[in-house]
C-alpha cells in the first residue's frame, strides 16, 4: 500500500505546485510552506544534534562517562579491595570488563547474578571485587563508591566528580581520601 500512496501523493503534490504557480497567491503560499519546512528542519536538527544530547538525563540514559571514569580512576579501582557502583542505568559491568581489560574466563568464574525478572533476564550483581549496588553506609576505607550525584548526596562534599560538559555524571567517593581532607 505504501508504493501506491507515495505515487499518488507525489502526483498530487506536483499538480498542486503547477496549479499554484499560476497565481501570485499560489506562489506566496508555496514560498511560505517551503520556508516553514526549511525552518522546521533546521529547528529539528539543532534539537537533535546540539540541545538534546547536552541534557543530563539524556547523557545518563546514553550511559556516558564510563570512559572518563576508567581513564581517570582506573588505578584507584584496581587498588581498592571493593568497588561499589550504582546500576541504575544499564549494566555497568560491561564497561568494567571492557575498560579494565578483564579476563573473560575469570569473569565467568566469579560473576554473581540476580534471579530472572518477569522477562527472563538477570542482571550481574557482582564479580570479583566489583559490586553493582550502593550500600547505605559508605564508610569502609577499603572500598570506593561510585554513583550519581543524587545517590551520593550524603558524601557529595568529599567526592570527586566525573563531568561531561557542564553536567556532573558520576561522583567518586573514597573514604580514605575524604578523611585526609577533613583532617587538613
Residue, then its C-alpha position, 0 to 999 in steps of 0.5 A: x500500500x505504501x508504493x501506491x500512496x507515495x505515487x499518488x501523493x507525489x502526483x498530487x503534490x506536483x499538480x498542486x505546485x503547477x496549479x499554484x504557480x499560476x497565481x501570485x497567491x499560489x506562489x506566496x503560499x508555496x514560498x511560505x510552506x517551503x520556508x516553514x519546512x526549511x525552518x522546521x528542519x533546521x529547528x529539528x536538527x539543532x534539537x537533535x544534534x546540539x540541545x538534546x544530547x547536552x541534557x543530563x538525563x539524556x547523557x545518563x540514559x546514553x550511559x556516558x562517562x564510563x570512559x572518563x571514569x576508567x581513564x581517570x580512576x582506573x588505578x584507584x579501582x584496581x587498588x581498592x579491595x571493593x568497588x561499589x557502583x550504582x546500576x541504575x542505568x544499564x549494566x555497568x559491568x560491561x564497561x568494567x570488563x571492557x575498560x579494565x581489560x578483564x579476563x573473560x574466563x575469570x569473569x565467568x568464574x566469579x560473576x554473581x547474578x540476580x534471579x530472572x525478572x518477569x522477562x527472563x533476564x538477570x542482571x550481574x550483581x557482582x564479580x570479583x571485587x566489583x559490586x553493582x549496588x550502593x550500600x547505605x553506609x559508605x564508610x569502609x576505607x577499603x572500598x570506593x563508591x561510585x554513583x550519581x550525584x543524587x545517590x551520593x548526596x550524603x558524601x557529595x562534599x568529599x567526592x570527586x566528580x566525573x563531568x561531561x560538559x557542564x553536567x556532573x555524571x558520576x561522583x567518586x567517593x573514597x573514604x580514605x581520601x575524604x578523611x585526609x581532607x577533613x583532617x587538613 
